[in-house]
């Protein structure tokens, strides 16, 4: 599989994501449900702690990817949903560092929402991976 970044402008690279990614030679696609800060039983964790919730949501996303035989390097798209975008922004380095360590800058969308499925949850990650 080959992934080629598509960036008609350079500003998004400074923020850690590509505008698009052209994928060729992929044989598998994994579409991940939104991952939040829940434990193995689905119970919300880290109430009121945006940074910890983002980290656990990312851990859970990695677990889904691993169960599908993939990792963060296979991501071709990620969506971030937050109940408070301003509160999330200072913690986006958590996501940036993990994606950077995997050598990937997938196209990303950040959306502010009124609430997530369970009231204590503040951030949710959904993704598409290819391999």
N, C-alpha and C positions, 0 to 999 in steps of 0.2 A: 504494500500500500504506500502511496505517496501523497503527501499533503503539501499544497503550495498556498502560501498566504496571498490573499487578494486585498490590496490596500490602495485605492485610488488617491487617498490622502494619508499623511503620516501621523496625524495627531493621535489616533487611537493607539498606535504602537507605544507611545509614551505612557498611556494608561494601562498597558499590558494586554491588549487584545487586538485581534485582526478584524477587519470589516467583513471578511469572508475567508473561506478556505475551500480550495478546489481539491477534491479527493478522487484519486484514480487507483484502480487495482484493489479496492477493498472487497472483501468477500463476506464480511459480517457487519451487521449494524445492531447496536444495542441502544434502545430508547429507554431511558431511565425515568421512573416516576419521580416526582418532587421529593427531595430528601431534606429532612428537618432534624432538629436537635431532640431526637427521641432515643431511648435505650432499646435494647433487644426485645423488649416486650411492648414497645410503642408508647411508653410513658414519657411525656415531655421532661426535659432536663434543662438546667441552668436558667431558670426563670429570671428575667430582668437583666441577663448578661449577654449582650449582643455578640461580643467577641467569642465567648465560649460556645454560644449557639452556632455561630458560623463555623467554628472549628469542628464541632460534632456533626453538623450537617455535611461537611466535607468528608469527614471520616466515614459517614454512612454512605455517601456517594462512592467513595473508594471501595467500600465493601461490596456494593452492587456491581461495580465495574469488575472487581476481582472475581466475584461469583460468575461473571460472564466471560472470564478469561481475558480481561482487559485491565487497563490502568488509566491514570490521568493522561498519559501521553496519547491515548486513543481518542480523547475528546475532540469533537469537531464543532460543538455548540454547547453553550451553557446559558441558562436563564436564572437570574437571581431575583427573588421576590422578597421584599422587606416591608414590614409594617411601619418603619421609620427610616427612610433613605438617609436623612441627615445623620441619624445615630449610627447607621451602618458604615458610612463612608470612612470614618477614621480606622475601621477594622478591615477594610478591603485588602490590606497587606497580607492578612491570613490566607486569603484566596490567591493573591498574586504570588506569594512566596512558594506555595505548594505547586501552582501551575508552572511557575518559572523553573522550579527544581525538576519538573517533569519535561521541561523543554517545549512547552505548549502555550499558545496564546489564542485559545479558541474564540470565535465570534461570541459576543456576550451581549445580553440585554439585562438591564437593571430596571425593575418596575416596583413602584410603591403601591402597596395594597392596603385596604382598610384593616383586614385581618387574615390570618391563615386558618387552617382547619381546626386547630385547637388554640384557644385564647392565649396560653403562655408562650406560644411560638412566635418568633419575630422574624425569622429568615428561612427561606426555602430555596433549594438548588435543584433545578432539573437540567438534564443533559442528554446529549446524543453522542455516542462513541462509535467509531468504525475501526475495523481491523482486518 
